[in-house]
Amino acid sequence: MLKDKRILITGANGGIGISLCETLLQNNAKLVLLYNQKRENINKFLETHRDSNSSIEIQQVDLLNNLKLEHTMNSVLESGQIDTFIHSVTLPIKNKSIIDIRWEDYLSHIEIQTRSFLQIVQSLIPSMKAKKRGKIISILTSYTVGRPPNSMSDYIVGKYSLLGLSKSLAIELGHLGITVNCISPSMTNTPLIEKLPSKLKEIVVSQIPLGRLAEPEDISSVALFLCSKYSDYVSGENFLVTGGQTMH
């Protein structure tokens, strides 16, 4: 489905990120994977797909370092054009009440979610414009729709800022043939939620009509659609992947 498509993924070592790698590689995509410090999931992925390693490029970069990110993107683009960019990063979620939270906490989430996304997109626009084609996808959270949870306002504000930028880009880049969409999953079974109380997870599951938490594959299957030709006329959308827990 994605033969010869070169797809850039940030946060590739994460639970959702590595699922994206699996799904897209299975559909013949060429992958450019960005990670920061940990890469154990990427190493396992490479070991499993030894025969496909020539289709996988890996770059280590701190997305909060503007200069290093610029150099990394220059290196990526020297090797070829990017057809699709998927932004799948987040900081660890730390529950903090509005009394205890600091402005710096908000800035950290906005920087990793939105500023790095903007910098990468700006570097990709010239080549996508020349081809009159490109796809940009951001991984958000279902908390961008409806009632947000308590004590996670820094995380929520970071995701909302990315949603706002994504919608704005969909308007500004549409005439260039570039689509911009978001995927907003509910609580997903990844290491990001390992430290959450089991009782909380049980409560969440009880609120989901399909009766289970989202799995990373549920998100990567939607991403596959958005990477493919079947979504060429879809832009500016925020796809909820929640098992019916949250609805537009």
N, C-alpha and C positions, 0 to 999 in steps of 0.2 A: 504493500500500500504506500510505503514511503521510500521507495527505491531512489537512491542518490540524493535524498533530502538530508541536508546537514543541519542538525538541531543542537542548539546550545542550551544547556541546563545548569542553572545555579543550584546550590544546595544538593548536589548530586549524591552526596553520601548519606543524606537523610532517609527516613523511612519512605516517604512519598517519592523523594528524588530517585532512589534506587529502583523503585517500582516503575517509574517513568522510563528509566534506562532499559529495564527488562522488556517492557511492552513495546517501546519504540524500536529497539534493536531487533526484536522478533518480527517487526514489520519492515525490516531492511533499511532503517535509517542509519545515517552516519552521525555519531555522537561526539559532542565536545562538552566535557564535564568539568565544571568548576567546583572546587571545594576549598575549605579553609585549612583546618588543622587535622581533623580525623578523616581517615579514608579506608577504614577497615571494611566497610560495606562495598566500597569500590574495588578493593583488592579481591574480595570474594567473588564479585561480579566478573572481574577479569579472569579469575581462575576458572569460573564456570563457562566462560565464553572465549576460551583460548583461540578458537578458530576464527573469531570475529574481531580480535584485538586490533587488526589493521583498520577497522572501522570506528575505533574509539580513540579519541584524543583527550588527555587529562591535563588540566592546568590547576596549580595551587595558587590561590590569591585571596587576600583579605579584602572583601568587598567594601570595607570601610576606609581603605587606603586608596584615595583617588588616583595617585600617581601609579601605583602598582596595578590598579585595575585598568588604567589607560594603556599601560605597557602590555598587559595580558590581552586586551581586546585587539591591540595592533597585531600581536603575534597570531591570534586566532584568525583574523581577517587576512593576514598574509598567506595563510594556508588555503583560503577559499572563502566563498560567501556563505553566510548563514541564512538558511531558509526560514527557520522558526526559532524563537527564543522563548524558553519557559523559565520563569522566575519562581523558584521553589525554596526560598530561604525564610528562616524565622529565628528569633532568639529564644532561649529557654523561657517558658512562662513562669513568672514568679508572682504569686498572689500578694498584692499590696493594696491596702485601703487608700482611699483618696487623701487621708490625713498623712499617711506615711510616704506616699510616692513623691518623687522629685521630678522636676522638669527634665533633668538629664535622662531619666528613665524613658520618657516619651521620645526624646531626641534619638536615643539609641535605636529604638524600634523604627522610627521614621527614616533614620539613616540607612539601616540595613534593608528595610522594605522598599523605600521609595527613592531615596537619593541614588543608590547603586543601580536600581532599575532604570532610572532616567539616564544615568551615564551610559549604561550599556545600550539602551535603545538609541540614544543620540549617535553612538558609534556605528550602529547598524543601519540607520536610515539611508545614508548615501547609496549603499550597495542594493538595498531593497528598493529604493526609488529607481535606480537604474534598471532593475529587473521588472519594475512595476508589479511587484509581488512580495509579500512577506507576511508572517504570522507571529503575533506576540501574545503570550499567555501568562497570566499571573495567578499563583495559587494563593487564595485568600482564606477566609473562614466564614462559616454560615452565620457567625456573629455579626457580620456586616448587614444582615437582614433581621429586622425585628428586635427583640429585647436582648441586650447584651448581659453577660454574667457579672457578678460582683467581683471587685478587686482585681480586674484584669484590664484596667483602662488604658495602660500604656500599650499593651498588645493590640487592643481594639483600635486605638487611635492610629497606630502604625498601619494596620490593615485597611482602615477607612481611607487613609491618605493614599495608599496604593490603588484602592478602588477609584478614588476621584481622579487620579492621574491617568489610570487606564481608560476611563470613560472619555476624558479630555483628548487623549491620544487617538482614540477611535474616531473622533470627530476630525481632528487635524490631519491624520494620516490616511484617511479613507480614500481621498482622491489620488493617492499614490499607489493604490492597490494593496495597502497594508491593513490587515485586520487585527483588532485588539480585543481580547476577551479574557474573562476571569473564571476561575473555578473555586467555589466556596464549599468545602466539605464540612460536615459536622465532626464531632469528636472521632478521630481516626486512630486505629490500633497501631500506633508507632511508638518508638522509645520516648517521644515527647510527652506521653501521658503516663509513663511507667510509675512515676512517683505520686500520681493522683490516688486518693483513697479508693479502694475497691467498691465501697458503698456508693460513692459518687458515680462511678461508672455504671453500677446497677441502676441507679436512679435515671441516668441518661438513657440507658437501654430501654427502660420501662416507658419512656416518652417517644420512642421511635416505632412507628407502625410496622416496619420490617423486622423489628425485634432483635437488632444487633448493632454493634458499632460499625462504622465504615472501615473497610480494609483499604490499604494503599492501592490495590488493583482497581477498586471502584473509582478512584480519582484518575488513575493513569488511562483507563479506558475512555473516559471523557476527553482527556488530553489527546488521545489518539484521534478521535473524531475531529477535534479542533486543529490538529496538525495536518489532516488529510484534505483532499480536494472536496470532500463532501460538506465542508464547512465554509466554502469560499464566499458565500453570501451572508455569513454570520459575523457580526461585529458589534462591539459595545455591550455585549451580554455578560451577565454574571450567573454562571450555572451553579445551582444549588445541588449538592450531592449529599443528601441528608437522610435517605430512607423514609422520607415523608415527615421528618421531625419539624422542618421549617419549610414553609411554602410561600411563594410570592402572592 
